[in-house]
Amino acid sequence: MASKERFLTSNKLYHGDCLKFLAELPSDSVDALITDPPYSSGGLHIGSRQQSTASKYMQGSHSKHADFAGDHRDQRSHLAWSVLWLSEAYRALKPGAAVCIFSDWRQLPITTDALQAAGFTWRGVAAWDKTEGVRPQLGRFRAQAEFMIWGSKGRMPLDRQAPVLPGVIRSPVRKADKHHMTGKPTELMREVVKLCERGGTILDPFAGSGTTLIAAQLEGFNWLGSEMLEHNIQVINQRLATLEPQAA
């Protein structure tokens, strides 16, 4: 337990693998899990999914954002890995804690299965509407939605200290606000973090460029995060340094 004491202080960023980070968290210590893990998606076939993340997720061959790890698993290994990290997160969360995990349409079934296999109660799916500007192709539906699978660690009281959230959040991706190849808009995440009860601590084991952590801090929540890539750690620290003192 002594090794876990360092995570009792909130607003801490861990550089390393999420499974090691989650294993060090004290049990029943965190109020919400809100995270955007690698989808291992980006193609209809395994060959497409094993391309570089820039090839899968960016238009054109050039990207100013770094490639990221953990996005090349097949569906079975992605499911097994998801159950592993979600099980550790389940242990670290307080009873009744809320959980929200981003996914695309391909991995939606696997993500809902993993959530339940790890012990969580699955409570529904909300949608992020990315608006009409995303990769339009003639004769096809616009791929303008990603999904937020949400649930809780056991019973969720009806009198939680949190607002009613919309089932669909419309928020465009803006270049000036994009710090990661698959980064989510800050305004979107400022809404999503409100799923946590007021004054709580939000856990994000896949911090990426830190948008969930930034949104949590701007909305008055505490946070704990981990990120594997050194480049992203630098981006997060730079972004945190720009926050106004009163937002801390």
Stockholm file with secondary structure:
# STOCKHOLM 1.0

chainA/1-248         MASKERFLTSNKLYHGDCLKFLAELPSDSVDALITDPPYSSGGLHIGSRQQSTASKYMQGSHSKHADFAGDHRDQRSHLAWSVLWLSEAYRALKPGAAVCIFSDWRQLPITTDALQAAGFTWRGVAAWDKTEGVRPQLGRFRAQAEFMIWGSKGRMPLDRQAPVLPGVIRSPVRKADKHHMTGKPTELMREVVKLCERGGTILDPFAGSGTTLIAAQLEGFNWLGSEMLEHNIQVINQRLATLEPQAA
#=GR chainA/1-248 SS CGGGGGGSSSSEEEESCHHHHHHTSCTTCEEEEEECCCCCCSSSSHHHHTSCHHHHHSSSSCCSSCCCSSCCCCHHHHHHHHHHHHHHHHHHEEEEEEEEEEECTTTHHHHHHHHHHTTCEEEEEEEEECCTTSCCCTTSCCCCEEEEEEEESSCCCTTCSSCCCCSEEECCCCGGGCCSTTCCCHHHHHHHGGGSCTTCEEEESCCTTSHHHHHHHHTTCEEEEEESCHHHHHHHHHHHHTSCGGGC
#=GC SS_cons         CGGGGGGSSSSEEEESCHHHHHHTSCTTCEEEEEECCCCCCSSSSHHHHTSCHHHHHSSSSCCSSCCCSSCCCCHHHHHHHHHHHHHHHHHHEEEEEEEEEEECTTTHHHHHHHHHHTTCEEEEEEEEECCTTSCCCTTSCCCCEEEEEEEESSCCCTTCSSCCCCSEEECCCCGGGCCSTTCCCHHHHHHHGGGSCTTCEEEESCCTTSHHHHHHHHTTCEEEEEESCHHHHHHHHHHHHTSCGGGC
//
